[in-house]
């Protein structure tokens, strides 16, 4: 029982930590929305006029997931959207790496030129793994809370 309590505490810390992380990076990206749109344009996947709407959508999604994780609102939905969000980020980096593109982004709170694609892709894989762990936790918590207590009837004894 003690081990389960420790796991619950660690998963809560992970949930809150990722929520705060996404909240901070989302707020920082709002200040430099053009840089995020420029990153999407340079990734050369969609026409340029999609870049600003996609940047706004991505940042809004990041902020919503962050708030939901911090306050444990719609936990499973936030965790699933977090998986979608981190998967998209991972795919953007992986395709840029495979195509040999030179990108810079204002990701993870700092603007930097991506010079080490394996390292940046690895960081995004860790984020994806963490979000998958939160999806598992949300399903586990739902299954624990949906158990109906067993009632014993001893009236005929």
C-alpha positions, 0 to 999 in steps of 0.5 A: 500500500505504501508503494502505491502511495509513493507512485501516486505522489510521483505521478502527481508531481509529474502531472503538475511539473509537465503542466507548469512546463507547458504553461511557461513555454506557452506563455513565452511563445505568445510573446514571440508568436511570429517566431513560432509561425516562422518555424512552421514555415521553415519546416516546409510541410504546408503553405505559408498562410497556414503557419500563423493559424497553426501557431496560434492553435498549437500555443492555445492547445499547449496552454489548455493542456497545461491548465488542465494538467495543473488543476487536474481538470479533464485529466484523461482528455488533457493527457490524450491531447498532450500525447497528440501535441507532443507527437506532432512536435516529435514528427515535426523534428523527425521529418526536419532531421530526415530531410536535412533542414536547418531549423531554429525554434523558440521551443522549451522556453528558449530560442535556439538553432537546432544543431543536435537533432538526435538530442532534441528528438530525444527530449521530445521522446521523453516528453511523449513518454511522460505524457503516455505515462499520464494517460496510463495514470488517468485511466488507472485513476478512473478505474480505481474511482469507478469501483463500486464498494461491495455490500454484504448483507448479514440480515439472514444470518 
